[in-house]
Amino acid sequence: MPAIKLLEKKTIVSLAAIAAIGVGSAAVLGARHSPTIEKVDFAKTVTATTPAFDAALAPASRAEIKEFRIPITDDRIEIADNVSYDGWTFGGTVPGPVIRARVGDKVRIRVVNESPMPHSIDFHAAQIPANVAYRTIMPNDSISFEFTPRVAGAFMVHCGTPPVTMHLMQGMYFAMIVDPAGGWGTKADKEFVLVQSEFYSKANPKADEQGDAGHEGMHQSGPSAGDAGNVQSVQIPAAIPDYSAAMKKDASYVVFNGRAFQYKAHPLKVDEGDRVRIFVVNAGPSFTSDFHIVGAIFDRVYPDGDPAHVLQGVQTYGIPAGGGAVFEAVFNKNESGTGLYPFVTHAFADAEKGAVGMIQVGTPTQFATMSH
């Protein structure tokens, strides 16, 4: 056999061997890599609500698949200091626990209706046929579906069963945070989530008959950070839903994270120099949230979750009912340094019904003058 043909034959054999090794290696590598799965049961992972709803937000896990079991339950909640209310909840709290994912993750949802009436769920972050995923879930029934979030942002999740206003005013909502695949473009030192919403309530005429001391509450205009122990309170019966007031948009309380004024007595704490990212979702059902921090200017506001659309140097930004936005403020020394910074909806008739709290930067030496 001529030498040149022998060389060609050996080359072909060698190339075939290399190709086979490459295919085999790829198969082995493919077999070794299986997607990581995070599993969360809202019945077991319950957000702390005392002394205030825990607004701190942990980073999204690196898991490529995120599975969530979400029970629907009836629960007694507190909507203002010592004011109890029988709410309808996702996972036992109002709002329910936060779901956080990244663009491109696979999100698997199982909703279990453990309450005595029909409910449903609606993910604003999902692009999925509503008749399939958001159908009515009867008592003791469940529904499962999955989706891949393709748009970043702060999204609302809620019950969509009619009358939707009733289900929302009862507390059936929570936030889903979807991070951009490449991040937000800045590094935050602290992250928080705030869900603004309204409660429509009235005195329970049966409270006196029941003699239920646990149903008695105290209505107050909200303590400032320095006078929480000197509040003048008036005893009132336990709150019950007032659907008529809801249809007139006459709210009893407007709140952040389910309870009026809670972050005045228990501020969100950060350090001087921190870049603080706040995800704000407005669950409504009816009011706009005009989000503002007194004494600071937002360094960045992301209206839609796309870092390319960021706004800079913003004083106040409005969020419609059912919407969300992402805010960043930097608390630098000699600017917005050590001190107290009220955050509010700048619609002050709503702020004075409970939608106001404090950010505490460092350890301020004076508290008593803060009265927002």
C-alpha positions in Angstrom: 0.0 0.0 0.0 1.4 3.4 -1.0 2.6 5.4 2.0 0.4 8.3 1.2 -2.8 6.1 1.3 -1.7 4.5 4.5 -1.3 7.9 6.0 -4.7 9.0 4.9 -6.2 5.8 6.3 -4.5 6.4 9.7 -5.7 10.0 9.7 -9.3 9.0 9.1 -9.2 6.4 11.8 -7.6 9.0 14.2 -10.2 11.6 13.4 -13.0 9.1 14.0 -11.5 8.1 17.3 -11.3 11.7 18.4 -14.9 12.4 17.3 -16.1 9.3 19.3 -14.2 10.5 22.3 -15.7 13.9 22.0 -19.2 12.6 21.7 -18.6 10.3 24.6 -17.2 13.1 26.8 -20.2 15.3 26.0 -22.6 12.5 26.8 -20.8 11.9 30.2 -20.8 15.7 31.0 -24.4 15.9 30.0 -25.3 13.0 32.2 -23.4 14.5 35.1 -25.2 17.9 34.9 -28.7 17.8 36.2 -30.5 21.1 37.1 -30.5 22.1 40.7 -33.9 22.3 42.4 -35.0 24.5 45.3 -38.2 23.4 47.1 -40.1 25.8 49.4 -43.3 25.1 51.2 -45.1 28.3 52.4 -46.7 26.3 55.2 -43.3 25.7 56.6 -41.4 28.8 55.5 -43.5 31.5 57.2 -42.3 35.1 57.2 -41.9 36.6 60.7 -44.5 39.2 61.5 -43.4 40.2 65.0 -42.4 42.8 66.1 -42.9 43.8 62.5 -43.3 42.0 59.2 -39.7 41.0 58.1 -39.1 43.2 55.0 -35.5 42.0 54.5 -35.0 40.2 51.2 -32.5 37.4 50.7 -30.8 36.9 47.2 -32.3 34.5 44.8 -30.8 31.0 45.1 -28.7 29.6 42.3 -31.2 26.8 41.7 -32.3 26.6 38.1 -35.7 25.1 39.1 -37.7 26.7 41.9 -40.7 24.8 43.3 -43.2 26.4 45.6 -46.1 24.9 47.5 -48.6 27.6 48.4 -51.4 26.8 50.9 -54.5 29.1 50.9 -55.8 29.4 54.5 -58.0 31.6 56.7 -55.9 33.2 59.4 -56.3 35.9 62.1 -54.0 38.7 61.3 -53.2 42.1 62.9 -53.8 45.1 60.6 -52.9 47.8 63.2 -51.6 47.8 66.7 -53.9 45.4 68.6 -56.5 45.4 65.8 -57.2 41.9 64.8 -58.9 40.8 61.5 -59.9 37.5 60.0 -58.0 37.4 56.7 -57.7 35.1 53.7 -54.0 34.4 53.1 -51.4 32.7 51.0 -49.2 30.9 53.5 -50.6 32.4 56.7 -49.4 36.0 56.5 -50.5 39.2 54.7 -48.7 39.7 52.4 -47.7 36.1 51.8 -44.0 35.2 51.6 -41.9 36.5 48.7 -41.0 34.4 45.7 -37.7 35.4 44.1 -36.2 34.1 40.9 -34.1 35.1 37.9 -35.1 35.6 34.3 -34.8 32.2 32.7 -35.4 30.1 35.8 -38.2 27.5 35.7 -40.8 28.2 38.4 -43.1 25.4 39.5 -46.2 26.2 41.5 -48.6 24.1 43.4 -51.5 25.9 45.1 -53.5 24.0 47.7 -56.8 25.4 48.8 -57.2 24.6 52.5 -59.9 27.2 53.1 -63.7 26.6 53.0 -64.4 28.7 49.9 -63.2 28.9 46.2 -60.0 30.9 45.4 -57.4 31.2 42.6 -54.0 32.7 41.9 -52.7 35.1 39.3 -48.9 35.7 38.7 -48.3 39.0 37.0 -44.8 37.7 36.2 -46.0 34.7 34.2 -46.9 34.5 30.5 -49.3 31.6 30.6 -52.9 30.9 29.5 -55.1 32.3 32.3 -57.8 29.7 31.8 -55.3 26.9 32.5 -53.2 28.3 35.4 -55.6 30.7 37.1 -58.8 28.7 37.2 -60.9 28.5 40.3 -59.6 26.1 43.0 -62.4 24.6 45.1 -61.9 23.8 48.8 -59.6 20.8 49.3 -58.5 21.0 45.7 -55.2 22.1 44.2 -53.6 23.2 41.0 -50.1 22.9 39.6 -48.4 24.7 36.7 -45.0 26.0 35.7 -43.6 29.0 33.8 -40.3 30.7 33.0 -40.2 34.4 33.9 -38.8 36.3 30.9 -39.2 39.8 32.2 -37.5 41.3 35.3 -39.2 43.4 37.9 -41.3 43.6 41.1 -44.5 41.7 40.4 -47.8 41.2 42.2 -49.3 37.8 42.8 -52.9 37.7 44.0 -56.2 35.8 44.1 -58.3 36.6 41.0 -61.6 35.1 42.1 -64.6 37.5 41.9 -65.3 39.8 43.5 -61.6 40.4 43.2 -61.9 43.5 45.4 -63.1 41.4 48.3 -60.3 38.8 48.0 -57.7 41.6 47.8 -59.0 43.5 50.8 -59.0 40.3 52.7 -55.2 39.9 52.2 -54.7 37.6 49.2 -51.5 38.9 47.7 -47.8 38.7 47.8 -44.7 39.8 45.8 -42.6 38.0 43.2 -39.2 39.5 42.5 -37.6 38.6 39.2 -34.0 39.6 38.8 -32.4 40.4 35.4 -30.2 37.5 34.2 -27.2 39.9 34.4 -28.2 41.6 37.6 -29.4 45.2 38.3 -26.2 46.9 37.3 -25.3 47.9 40.9 -24.4 46.1 44.1 -26.9 46.6 46.9 -25.8 46.4 50.5 -29.4 45.9 51.8 -32.6 44.8 50.0 -36.1 45.1 51.2 -39.6 44.4 49.9 -42.6 46.6 50.6 -46.2 45.7 49.6 -48.7 48.6 49.9 -52.3 47.7 50.3 -55.6 48.9 51.8 -57.9 47.4 54.4 -61.6 48.3 54.6 -63.0 47.4 58.0 -65.7 48.3 60.5 -66.5 47.5 64.1 -67.9 44.0 64.8 -71.4 44.4 66.3 -71.2 40.9 67.8 -67.9 41.6 69.6 -69.6 42.6 72.9 -71.8 39.5 72.8 -68.9 37.2 72.2 -66.9 38.8 75.0 -63.8 38.0 73.2 -61.0 40.1 74.7 -58.7 39.1 72.0 -61.0 40.8 69.5 -60.7 44.2 71.2 -58.3 46.6 69.5 -56.8 50.0 69.9 -57.1 52.5 67.0 -54.3 55.2 66.9 -52.9 57.7 64.5 -49.6 55.9 64.6 -46.6 56.4 66.9 -43.5 58.3 65.9 -40.2 56.6 66.3 -39.6 58.3 69.7 -43.0 58.2 71.4 -44.3 54.7 70.8 -44.8 54.2 74.5 -46.9 57.3 75.0 -49.8 56.7 72.6 -53.3 57.7 73.5 -55.5 54.8 72.5 -59.2 54.2 72.3 -60.8 50.8 72.7 -62.8 49.6 69.7 -64.4 46.3 68.8 -62.6 43.9 66.4 -62.6 44.8 62.8 -64.7 43.0 60.2 -64.8 43.5 56.4 -66.7 46.5 55.0 -67.3 45.8 51.3 -69.4 48.9 50.9 -66.5 51.1 52.0 -64.2 49.2 49.6 -66.5 50.0 46.7 -66.5 53.7 47.7 -62.6 53.6 48.1 -63.0 54.7 51.8 -60.1 52.8 53.3 -59.8 52.2 57.1 -56.0 51.6 56.8 -53.4 51.9 54.0 -50.4 49.9 55.0 -47.0 48.6 54.1 -46.6 44.8 54.5 -50.0 44.2 56.1 -50.0 46.4 59.2 -50.4 50.2 59.7 -47.4 52.2 61.0 -45.4 49.1 61.9 -42.1 50.5 60.6 -42.3 53.7 62.6 -41.8 51.8 65.9 -39.6 49.2 64.2 -37.5 51.0 61.4 -35.7 49.3 58.5 -32.1 49.5 59.6 -29.1 50.1 57.3 -25.6 51.4 57.7 -24.2 54.7 56.6 -22.8 54.4 53.1 -25.2 51.6 52.1 -26.8 51.4 48.8 -30.4 50.2 49.6 -32.6 48.5 47.1 -36.3 48.5 47.8 -38.8 46.4 45.7 -42.2 48.1 46.0 -45.4 46.3 44.9 -48.8 48.0 45.1 -51.5 45.4 45.8 -54.3 47.9 45.9 -57.0 47.0 45.4 -57.7 50.7 44.4 -55.1 53.3 45.4 -51.8 54.4 43.7 -48.6 54.3 45.7 -46.6 57.6 45.4 -43.4 56.2 46.9 -41.0 58.8 48.5 -38.3 58.8 51.1 -38.1 62.0 53.2 -34.5 63.4 53.3 -33.3 61.3 50.3 -33.4 61.2 46.5 -33.6 57.9 44.7 -30.3 57.4 42.9 -32.0 54.9 40.6 -35.6 53.8 39.8 -36.3 50.9 37.6 -39.9 51.3 36.3 -40.1 48.0 34.5 -37.2 45.9 35.7 -35.0 46.6 32.7 -31.7 48.2 33.9 -31.4 49.9 30.5 -34.6 51.9 31.3 -33.3 53.1 34.7 -34.3 56.6 35.8 -31.8 58.6 37.9 -32.3 61.4 40.5 -36.0 60.8 41.2 -37.8 62.3 44.2 -41.2 60.5 44.0 -42.4 57.7 41.8 -46.0 56.5 41.3 -47.0 52.8 41.2 -50.5 51.9 40.0 -52.6 49.3 41.7 -51.3 46.0 40.5 -47.9 47.4 39.6 -44.4 47.4 41.0 -41.1 49.2 40.7 -37.5 49.0 42.1 -35.9 51.8 44.0 -32.3 52.5 45.0 -31.1 55.1 47.5 -27.5 55.7 48.8 -27.2 56.9 52.3 -23.8 58.6 52.1 -22.1 60.5 54.9 -22.7 64.3 54.8 -25.6 63.7 52.4 -28.3 61.2 53.5 -26.1 59.9 56.3 -26.7 58.8 59.9 -30.3 59.7 60.8 -34.0 58.8 60.3 -35.7 58.9 56.9 -39.5 58.4 56.7 -40.8 56.5 53.7 -44.3 57.2 52.6 -46.9 57.2 49.9 -46.9 60.9 49.2 -50.7 60.8 49.0 -50.7 61.9 52.6 -54.4 61.1 53.3 -53.2 57.5 52.7 -49.9 57.9 54.7 -51.9 59.2 57.7 -53.9 55.9 57.6 -50.8 53.9 58.0 -48.6 53.9 54.9 -45.6 55.4 56.5 -42.4 53.9 58.1 -38.8 54.8 58.9 -35.4 53.9 57.6 -32.8 54.2 60.3 -29.3 54.9 59.1 -26.6 54.1 61.6 -27.4 55.1 65.2 -29.0 58.6 65.3 -28.7 60.6 68.4 -32.1 62.2 68.1 -35.4 60.5 67.5 -38.2 62.6 69.0 -38.5 65.2 66.3 -39.5 62.7 63.5 -43.3 62.9 63.2 -44.1 61.9 59.6 
